[in-house]
Amino acid sequence: MTIKTLTMGKANLEVFAATLMELADKDSNILAATSDSRGSGKLGPFGEKFPEQIVEVGIAEQNLVGVSAGLASAGKNVFAVSPACFLSARALEQVKNDVAYSNQPVTLVGISAGVSYGALGTTHHSTHDVAVFRAIHNIQVVVPADNYEAREAVIAASKSKVPIFLKFGKKPMPNLPRLENTFEIGKASTICEGGDVAFIACGETVALAYEAALLLEKEGIQAEVISMHTVSPLDSEKVVETAKKCRAIITVEEHSVNGGLGEACASILMQEKLYVPFKIVGIPDEDTVTGSQTEILNHYGISGDGLYRTAKGLL
């Protein structure tokens, strides 16, 4: 692997909003619906430019999903925007019945996901969303790593005929290198190759895994970094291929260790009888700690240095 200096991009959420404006400019059927999330969803400029293409339901997440499903049933291409913690809990019944069960192609956009809200605490943390939506039939779960994946995911969602959950954090993200500049829902993206240890990560943790790979390279340890941006449907072929290639696998997610990316990968490995050293790095099943997003992630070893040390221990 060749060390590359990363340039800093925008927050993926900002890229989402900008991309949605581009799409809406060409298609009046594209609507943004929010639950008092116009500001936090970066949709202020969208509302000013397309006042007829934005629906504000107020702080009523169940209504947001129900209204979005109704609009989708009438042929509208709806992006329902709300904090991920509320979209995946308060509105869960509506997501299950009105969207997934009824097969309405609504794009559910969970903003400020993971522990992005930091010191606001567990009421505003969304460390359960992937697990919840993975357990519901007929909804794809996509967690973009950087600006490129964020843009491509929004474009793909605009063309989708099935429900999708897009998960975005708040902080600016570095522009990651990748072996191929292609994006397809359900197909993982390889950031860099290596045969010693593999990091399979999603969302903002992919950049942290890449930081760990750079630290490991200084000691002659070659790490592979994979952006598993689609957690459902999971790219099981990539998981199997990685297990056959690398001496150890570490999954990384800004999510509970229960029910997320790590357990999805573990299930595949066990069913395929691929017994490689394996570690799930995420938010453990314990009382929530309070702090900034970075402080919380560092506390649980979800950092470049923390993942470097986890890899060294596993190898």
C-alpha positions as CSV (number, residue, x, y, z in Angstrom):
1,M,0.0,0.0,0.0
2,T,1.3,3.5,-0.9
3,I,0.7,6.1,1.8
4,K,-1.5,8.9,0.5
5,T,-2.1,12.2,2.1
6,L,-5.8,12.7,2.5
7,T,-7.6,15.9,1.6
8,M,-10.5,17.0,3.8
9,G,-13.9,17.1,2.3
10,K,-17.3,18.2,3.5
11,A,-19.7,16.5,5.9
12,N,-21.5,13.7,4.1
13,L,-24.7,15.3,5.2
14,E,-23.8,18.5,3.3
15,V,-23.1,16.4,0.2
16,F,-26.4,14.7,0.5
17,A,-28.2,18.1,0.6
18,A,-26.3,19.4,-2.4
19,T,-26.8,16.3,-4.4
20,L,-30.5,16.3,-3.6
21,M,-30.8,19.9,-4.9
22,E,-29.1,18.9,-8.2
23,L,-31.6,16.0,-8.6
24,A,-34.6,18.1,-7.7
25,D,-33.6,20.7,-10.2
26,K,-34.1,18.1,-13.0
27,D,-37.0,16.3,-11.5
28,S,-40.0,18.0,-9.8
29,N,-41.2,14.6,-8.5
30,I,-38.3,14.6,-6.0
31,L,-39.4,15.8,-2.6
32,A,-37.7,16.4,0.7
33,A,-39.9,15.7,3.8
34,T,-38.6,16.6,7.3
35,S,-39.6,16.4,10.9
36,D,-38.5,19.9,11.9
37,S,-35.1,18.9,10.5
38,R,-34.7,21.5,7.7
39,G,-31.8,23.2,9.4
40,S,-30.0,20.1,10.9
41,G,-30.5,18.3,7.6
42,K,-28.8,21.2,5.6
43,L,-32.0,21.6,3.6
44,G,-32.4,25.4,4.1
45,P,-31.2,26.2,0.6
46,F,-33.3,23.3,-0.8
47,G,-36.5,24.8,0.7
48,E,-35.7,28.3,-0.6
49,K,-35.1,27.1,-4.1
50,F,-37.8,24.5,-4.3
51,P,-40.6,25.6,-1.9
52,E,-43.1,23.3,-3.6
53,Q,-40.8,20.3,-3.2
54,I,-40.4,20.3,0.5
55,V,-42.8,19.1,3.2
56,E,-42.4,20.0,6.8
57,V,-44.5,17.9,9.3
58,G,-43.0,19.3,12.5
59,I,-41.7,17.2,15.4
60,A,-43.8,14.2,14.4
61,E,-41.6,11.4,13.1
62,Q,-44.5,8.9,12.7
63,N,-46.3,11.4,10.6
64,L,-43.2,12.0,8.5
65,V,-42.9,8.4,7.5
66,G,-46.6,7.9,6.9
67,V,-46.9,11.1,4.8
68,S,-43.7,10.1,2.8
69,A,-45.2,6.6,2.1
70,G,-48.4,8.2,0.9
71,L,-46.6,10.6,-1.4
72,A,-44.5,7.7,-2.7
73,S,-47.6,5.7,-3.4
74,A,-48.8,8.7,-5.6
75,G,-45.6,8.6,-7.6
76,K,-43.4,11.0,-5.8
77,N,-39.7,10.3,-5.1
78,V,-39.5,11.1,-1.4
79,F,-36.5,11.6,0.8
80,A,-37.7,11.6,4.5
81,V,-35.1,13.4,6.6
82,S,-35.0,13.1,10.4
83,P,-32.4,12.4,13.2
84,A,-31.5,8.7,12.9
85,C,-32.2,8.1,16.6
86,F,-35.9,9.0,16.2
87,L,-36.4,7.7,12.6
88,S,-35.3,4.2,13.7
89,A,-37.2,4.2,17.0
90,R,-40.2,6.5,17.3
91,A,-41.3,5.9,13.7
92,L,-40.3,2.2,13.5
93,E,-43.8,0.9,13.2
94,Q,-44.5,3.2,10.3
95,V,-41.2,2.2,8.6
96,K,-42.1,-1.4,9.0
97,N,-45.7,-1.2,7.8
98,D,-46.2,1.9,5.7
99,V,-42.8,1.7,3.9
100,A,-41.3,-1.8,3.9
101,Y,-44.3,-4.0,4.1
102,S,-46.2,-1.8,1.7
103,N,-43.1,-1.6,-0.6
104,Q,-43.1,2.1,-1.0
105,P,-39.8,3.3,-2.4
106,V,-39.1,6.0,0.3
107,T,-35.5,6.9,1.0
108,L,-35.3,7.3,4.8
109,V,-32.4,9.6,5.6
110,G,-31.1,9.3,9.2
111,I,-29.0,12.3,10.1
112,S,-26.6,12.9,13.0
113,A,-26.3,9.2,13.3
114,G,-24.1,7.1,15.6
115,V,-22.9,9.3,18.5
116,S,-22.7,12.4,16.4
117,Y,-24.9,14.3,18.9
118,G,-22.1,13.7,21.5
119,A,-22.9,15.1,24.9
120,L,-26.7,15.2,24.3
121,G,-26.4,11.6,25.4
122,T,-28.1,8.3,24.8
123,T,-31.6,9.8,24.0
124,H,-30.0,11.3,20.8
125,H,-27.5,8.6,20.0
126,S,-28.4,6.2,17.2
127,T,-26.4,3.0,17.8
128,H,-29.3,0.7,17.1
129,D,-30.5,1.7,13.7
130,V,-28.6,-0.7,11.5
131,A,-29.7,-3.6,13.7
132,V,-33.3,-2.5,13.7
133,F,-33.5,-2.1,9.9
134,R,-31.5,-5.2,9.2
135,A,-34.3,-7.1,11.0
136,I,-37.0,-5.7,8.8
137,H,-37.7,-7.3,5.4
138,N,-37.5,-5.2,2.2
139,I,-35.3,-2.3,3.2
140,Q,-31.7,-1.6,2.1
141,V,-29.3,-0.1,4.7
142,V,-26.5,2.1,3.3
143,V,-23.8,3.9,5.3
144,P,-21.5,6.0,3.1
145,A,-17.9,6.5,4.2
146,D,-17.0,9.7,2.4
147,N,-18.2,12.4,0.1
148,Y,-17.9,10.2,-3.0
149,E,-20.0,7.4,-1.5
150,A,-22.5,9.9,-0.1
151,R,-23.1,11.5,-3.5
152,E,-23.3,8.1,-5.3
153,A,-25.6,6.7,-2.6
154,V,-28.1,9.6,-3.0
155,I,-28.1,9.2,-6.8
156,A,-28.6,5.5,-6.5
157,A,-31.5,6.0,-4.0
158,S,-33.2,8.4,-6.3
159,K,-33.3,5.6,-8.9
160,S,-34.3,2.9,-6.5
161,K,-37.6,1.1,-6.6
162,V,-37.3,-0.3,-3.1
163,P,-37.1,1.4,0.4
164,I,-33.6,2.5,1.5
165,F,-32.2,3.8,4.8
166,L,-29.3,6.2,4.3
167,K,-27.2,6.9,7.4
168,F,-25.1,10.1,7.8
169,G,-23.0,11.7,10.5
170,K,-22.2,15.4,11.0
171,K,-18.5,15.9,10.8
172,P,-16.3,16.7,7.7
173,M,-14.8,13.6,6.2
174,P,-11.5,13.0,4.4
175,N,-11.6,12.0,0.7
176,L,-10.6,8.3,0.8
177,P,-8.5,6.6,-1.9
178,R,-10.1,3.5,-3.5
179,L,-9.1,0.9,-6.0
180,E,-12.1,1.6,-8.3
181,N,-14.2,4.7,-8.6
182,T,-17.4,2.7,-8.8
183,F,-20.4,2.5,-6.4
184,E,-23.1,-0.1,-6.3
185,I,-25.6,-0.8,-3.6
186,G,-24.8,-4.2,-2.2
187,K,-21.1,-4.2,-3.4
188,A,-18.3,-3.3,-1.1
189,S,-15.6,-0.9,-2.0
190,T,-11.9,-1.6,-1.4
191,I,-10.0,1.4,-0.2
192,C,-6.6,-0.3,0.0
193,E,-5.2,-3.8,-0.3
194,G,-3.2,-5.9,2.1
195,G,-2.8,-9.6,3.1
196,D,-2.1,-9.4,6.9
197,V,-5.2,-8.0,8.4
198,A,-8.5,-6.6,7.0
199,F,-10.6,-3.8,8.4
200,I,-14.2,-4.2,7.2
201,A,-15.8,-0.9,8.2
202,C,-18.8,1.3,7.3
203,G,-19.6,5.0,7.5
204,E,-17.3,7.4,9.2
205,T,-15.2,4.6,10.8
206,V,-13.7,3.7,7.4
207,A,-11.4,6.7,7.6
208,L,-10.3,5.6,11.0
209,A,-9.5,2.2,9.7
210,Y,-7.5,3.7,7.0
211,E,-5.5,5.7,9.6
212,A,-4.8,2.4,11.4
213,A,-3.7,0.9,8.1
214,L,-1.1,3.7,7.7
215,L,0.2,3.1,11.2
216,L,0.5,-0.6,10.6
217,E,2.3,-0.1,7.3
218,K,5.1,1.7,9.1
219,E,5.8,-1.7,10.8
220,G,5.6,-3.7,7.6
221,I,2.1,-5.0,8.3
222,Q,-0.1,-4.8,5.2
223,A,-3.7,-4.0,6.0
224,E,-6.7,-4.2,3.7
225,V,-9.5,-1.6,4.3
226,I,-12.9,-2.3,2.9
227,S,-15.8,0.1,2.9
228,M,-18.9,-2.1,3.5
229,H,-21.2,0.8,2.7
230,T,-24.2,-1.5,2.2
231,V,-24.9,-3.4,5.4
232,S,-28.1,-4.9,4.0
233,P,-27.9,-6.6,1.6
234,L,-24.3,-7.4,2.7
235,D,-21.6,-8.2,0.1
236,S,-21.1,-11.8,1.4
237,E,-18.8,-12.7,-1.4
238,K,-16.4,-9.9,-0.4
239,V,-16.4,-11.1,3.3
240,V,-15.6,-14.7,2.1
241,E,-12.9,-13.5,-0.3
242,T,-11.3,-11.4,2.5
243,A,-11.3,-14.2,5.0
244,K,-9.5,-16.4,2.5
245,K,-6.9,-13.7,1.8
246,C,-6.1,-12.2,5.2
247,R,-4.8,-13.6,8.5
248,A,-7.3,-11.7,10.6
249,I,-10.4,-9.6,10.2
250,I,-11.6,-6.6,12.3
251,T,-15.0,-5.1,11.7
252,V,-15.5,-1.4,12.7
253,E,-18.8,0.5,13.1
254,E,-20.2,3.5,15.0
255,H,-23.0,1.3,16.2
256,S,-23.7,-1.3,18.9
257,V,-21.8,-4.5,18.7
258,N,-25.2,-6.2,18.7
259,G,-26.9,-6.7,15.4
260,G,-24.8,-4.5,13.2
261,L,-22.0,-5.0,10.6
262,G,-19.8,-7.1,12.8
263,E,-22.4,-9.7,13.6
264,A,-23.5,-9.8,10.0
265,C,-19.9,-10.6,8.9
266,A,-19.5,-13.1,11.7
267,S,-22.6,-15.0,10.6
268,I,-21.2,-15.4,7.1
269,L,-17.8,-16.6,8.3
270,M,-19.3,-19.2,10.6
271,Q,-21.7,-20.5,8.0
272,E,-18.9,-20.7,5.5
273,K,-16.7,-22.4,8.1
274,L,-14.0,-19.8,7.7
275,Y,-12.4,-19.6,11.2
276,V,-10.0,-16.6,11.1
277,P,-9.1,-14.5,14.1
278,F,-11.9,-12.0,14.2
279,K,-12.9,-9.0,16.3
280,I,-16.0,-6.7,16.3
281,V,-15.1,-3.1,17.2
282,G,-18.1,-0.9,18.0
283,I,-20.1,0.4,21.0
284,P,-20.2,-2.3,23.6
285,D,-23.4,-3.4,25.5
286,E,-22.9,-1.3,28.6
287,D,-24.0,1.9,30.2
288,T,-23.5,4.8,27.7
289,V,-20.6,7.2,28.3
290,T,-21.0,10.9,27.7
291,G,-18.7,13.2,25.8
292,S,-18.1,14.5,22.3
293,Q,-18.3,12.1,19.4
294,T,-14.5,11.9,19.2
295,E,-14.2,11.3,22.9
296,I,-16.8,8.5,22.9
297,L,-15.2,6.8,19.9
298,N,-11.7,7.1,21.4
299,H,-13.0,5.7,24.7
300,Y,-14.0,2.5,22.8
301,G,-10.9,2.2,20.7
302,I,-12.7,3.4,17.6
303,S,-9.8,5.5,16.4
304,G,-6.7,5.1,14.2
305,D,-4.5,4.4,17.2
306,G,-7.1,2.2,18.9
307,L,-7.6,0.1,15.8
308,Y,-3.9,-0.2,15.2
309,R,-3.5,-1.6,18.7
310,T,-6.5,-4.0,18.2
311,A,-4.9,-5.3,15.0
312,K,-1.5,-5.8,16.6
313,G,-3.1,-7.8,19.4
314,L,-5.2,-9.9,17.1
315,L,-2.2,-10.8,14.9
